[in-house]
Amino acid sequence: MRIIQNFPFRLFSVFLAVLLSWSGTWAQGVFLNEVDSDSYTVPDSLEFVELFANPNYPLDGHIVVFYKGGGSVLTSTAYAAFDLDGHQTDSTGFFLLANPGVDGADVVFEPGLLRDGGDAVALFEGDSVDFPFGASLTTEGLLDAVVYGTADQTNPFLIDSLTPGQPQLDEWMLGSENGGSLSWSRLPNGGPAFASNQMVLQQPTPGMTNVLVCDGGLVSAQGEEGGAASVCVDLAGGFLPFYASTSAIESQYGLVVTNLDGEVLDVVPGGEGNLGYDFSGSPAGPCLVWGMSYDGDLDAASIALGSPFDSISATGCVSFSVLPVEVDRIYCLPPSCDGGAVYTAAGDDGVIGCEGFANTLVHFGYISESPQADYLFVIADEDDNIIDSTSIAQYDFEALGLGNYAVYGFSHLGGIDTLSFIPGLPVSGLSADSCGFLSATALEVSILPCDPSGLCTDLFFSEYVDGSTFSKGLEIYNPSATTAADLSEYSIKTYNNGSSSPNHEVDLSGSLGPGEVYTIANPAAVTELTQLADLLDDVTLFNGNDATTLERNGQVVDVLGEVGVNPGEGWPVNDVTMLHNTLVRNPDVTTGSPDWGVVQGQWADFPENTFSFFGDHDALPCGIDTSALPTIGFVVDEVVAFEGDIILIELPVSLPVGEVHTQISVVEGGTATPVADFGTLFPLDITFPQGWLGAQSFTVSIVDDFEPEGIESFTLSLTVIEGEAEVTLASVVIQIAPSDLGYPHYPIADVRGVDVNGVLDSLLIPCELRGVVHGFNTYPSGLRFTIIDPTSGIEVYSPVENFNYLVEEGDSVRIRGAIQQFQGRAQILADTLILAAQDQALQEAELVNVLDESTESDLIRLKCVELVNPNNWTNLPPQFEVYVSNGAAQYKMVVDADTDLFGTEAPNGVFGVTGIGGQRDEDAPFLDGYTILPRGADDLSEPVSAAFSAPTPWASEDGPVPFENLSEGAGSFFWSFGDGSPLDTTASPEHVFPTDSTYTVFLTANSVDGVCTDQASQEVVVVFPDTGALAVFESNVFSGILEGGPVPFGQAGPLRLRSRVDVANWSLRDASARIVGRGGPVVAGSEWQIDADGLVPGWHVLVCTGRDGRRWSMTLLLY
């Protein structure tokens, strides 16, 4: 493949000669000539393997084998094999194995079979019986092989065995967006075998030569990122160089510039100097640049302005690049005038004021690329006709009265044309003597009539959720722009089914900041909803036809429905009802109302179980308090720089309602010295203009003195010297890391300290950390894994570079980089990785019952938990989350698609789980969101689930009650029958109960490892026969079917019995249902006895069976 820049043609001729000489050298034998794997994340219909040999070459005795090697667990086993007996190459020497989407295949396999890697294709001499599914990797009979992937880590097992010393080919080497359209091809066709480094990534040519006459290949621009580049069109020298990668070494290569619809704007034929395009003087805006490989002369008519680029033709072939480069043509010189954009001082694009109130005074903010120009705020009506103007960044709309208005910005130099600035004229007609530009958008201002009792001071309902079953919630909103609300003044009451008295109520507590929401969910709601709740309470027990009020100090300030009225199915809202719907308050609502007739029409409705808006509400701001001050300050309190750096320090501003003058100074006492260690521009005066929303900034040069020294620092402070402002962060510490200092080595615990908000106190500190790898790589396109040393653990992260390291648990590694924090979790952003040792001992998993900062990046174990909701076990990639509970607390467990636990069925029962502790808390304070990540299926112990069944009611004359044990995953059992008898440890016992009663039977099932238990229970009703049908005697008086005595027996002598019917057999059972005596047959009227010798004192049951099969029993006590 060639890289076109400005090479002489002689070089191409030499290259072609070398290619042609190679093709004759490797004409003998069979070779893997081209491989195009499946790319499941991008469109890619072609999957094929192309072989090359002499024309009509017999392929008997050849086998093509696909090897699996990707995933979190490295494998190297065969997953498909193709016996080529009876086949031969075609008349040009090609043979094709492909999916049905490829024309002309000699062997067709199912779509998606040729995996995306990291895997391998190998060619063997042998027989297909030698390569069954799952066969281990072998090199016996190996003729050729290609190891490939799609941005996967290198698989050392496949490389070392199949193509030692060669690279693992990456189909996404030029980006995943290109990989789906390219394949790896040998140039020239054929050998040498195993020479992966002589394969090129180009357009697929299944069943044809890889040496192309025309190949548009890939085109890129200087400075391009992600397929896009930018160029200045208002500067001289707007030439943008392009580079092309193509295998068509003799064709001409040019460029086609098109609009976004692919219509030709210009064409640069091949051979005209350096490959590139001069954009100087072009209009601003995006365009596309395509690479074009062609043979012969271009057809002039086909390259006319406005023609479709893909219809360009030539006397020979034409081929375009796989993808274009999107070029953003921009103006780089600041314009003399720029209207920019107008907002409120708070940065909002709309605001509401109330007639007769202070918030009709609206403070403006603006952004412009021409701060040196004059800026005028023009007030217009809703038809964009001029009403008034002001050069001050504020305006009181009280005098204009009720209505909707627009505020435009007009940037100008010189005087304004008075004829264009007349009230009633369109604002678009404004002009000035030198230059004048109107803002692209306007600030929308609405002046409304408002109830003075609740103007932006009362909370109101902003969302109502009536989901399935108990998934119900309420959200309340603070509309104030400046003032926190005291929640202790508020209560919520729910009136069910038309009740005039509240059925549920709750008093709130705490405070609610300006523009914030407070959420309440039902305690039995789904986890997705309860996670978003500030409070769990049954005041949310409503079902559409109920009324709910929000009260402040006993006065209703907002209402859902009408108290004392039952509408039946549900209160109507829009074209739905409040039953089984989610309602979100319209953004122009700034106050609640006790009148349901007003509230009823203020909602947007969404289907049942819509929770995506819960916890966040968008509403137009209620104006800015006239007492509000601008807010300024540094962005961070610490910056790490290296010697020789030039760092940018920014100071953002919010609410610029007045001009503020500040000074930046160096605080005395730093270890860094002005002039010797950093630039001397201090003290520095900085002004924040009224209305200007852009951040102010300055640069600091750090001096590289080439002297060995430690880390030095100095502090900059911000002081307001004129005007009023609230300073959020008044100082910043600049840490200077010397260029000649190596990374200091710290124990991991030393960089894991956090403040009260969970923020790391070692952010941006460069260092070296050492530890043993635990777990697996959760970021296949780079690196993300955990290392643990004797003091603590931390996550290693590298977004792109993997340092050719294949993550293996038990490796000892040294990581150099800087400390950072992502979603609350401590990370080291790696710039160096050193593999120090392998097969090191892992940390013993620590048994915990709380997930917190101490469990983050630690190997931990939860003893006995079960899934809270098995339906959340979704097996959706790349990860899914479930909650597990030990009965006292819930824990978030993350299951990653790169583990063998992913794709399995949800565990049923109680189990133990081991894994890596983590954290997912998106916003500071980082105090929540702690997780556990199992490394695989082995990290979950075999779940134990207790279950049994027993017939109930049970007649005692039918003998012992049988219990069927339905438990799963159990190694031992304990039965408690609730009658005072000893525990039974048999799997499925039979039990004799002593009296007529209802018994609660408990089964405790222990896991195989004896760690976890589960328990099941059932009530069993035992019914004894009518005692009138039996007789117990201590004298010689007989009656009933069966007579016996004495009772109790034992010390009083043996039990003597007589039956009035024939007895086929009898048995005596003890309290554990064991047979301790038996006999029979007994003739009706005859007498027999049971001796107490050898029997254990306690309750027994005598069961007799008649000759007709009937059974009866009597309960006896032996003592």
Buried (B, 14 or more C-beta within 10 A) or exposed (E): BBEBEEEEEEEBEEBBEEBEEBBEEBBEBBBBBBBBBBBEBBEBEBBBBBBBBBEEBBBEEBBBBBBBBBBBEBBBBBBBBBBBEEBBBBEEBBBBBBBEEBEEBBBBBEEEBBBBBBBBBBBBEBEBEBBEEEBEBBEEBBBBBBBBBBBBBBBBBBBEBBBEEBBBBBBBBBBBBBBBBBBBBBBBBBBEBBBBEEBBBBBBBBBBBBBBBBBBBBBBBEEBEEBBBBBBBBEEEBEBBBBBBBBBBBBBBBBBBBBEEBEBBBBBBBEEEEBBBBBBEBEEEEBBBBBBBBBBEBBEEBBEEEBEBEEBBBEBBBBBBBBBBBBEBBEEEEBBBBBBBBBBBBEBEBBBBBBEBBBBBBBBBBBBBBBEBBBBBBBBBEEBBBBBBBEEBBBEBBEBEEBEBBBBBBBBBEEBBEEBBEEEBEBEBBBBEEBBBBBEBBBBBBBBEBEEEBBBBBBBBBBBBBBEEBBBBBBBBBBBBBBEBEBEBBBBBBBBEBBEEBBBBBEBEEEBEBBBBBBBBBEBBBBBBBBBBBBBBBBBBBBBBBBBBBBBEEEBBBBBBBBEBBBEEBBEBEEBBBBBBBBBBEBEBBBBBBEBEBBBEBBBBBEEBBBEBBBBBEBBBBBBBEEBBBBBBBBEEBBBBBBEBEBEBEBBBBBBBBBBBBBBBBEEEBEBEBEEBBBEEBEBEBEBBBBBBBEBEBEBBBBBBEEEBEBBBBBBBBEBEEBEBBBBEBBBBBBBBBEEBEBBEBBBEBBBEBEEEBBBEBBBBBBBBBBBBBBBBBBBBBBBBBBBBEEBBBBBBBEEEBBEBBBBBEBBBBBBBBBBBBEBBBBBBBBEBEBEEEEBEEBEBEEBEEBEBBBBBBBBBBBBBBBBEEEBBEEEEEBBBBBBBBEEEBBBBBBBBBBEBBEEEBBBBBBBBBBBBBBBBEEEEBBBBBBBBBBBEEBBBBBBBBBBEBEBEBBBBBBBBBBEBBBBBBEEBBBBBBBEBEEBEEBBBBBBBBEEEEBEBBBBBBBEEEBBBBEBEBEBEBBBBEEEEBBBBEEEEBEBBBBBBBBBBBEEEBBBBBBEBBBBBBBBBBBBBEEBBEBEEBEEEEEBEBEBEEBEEBBBBBBBBBEEEEBBBBBBEBE
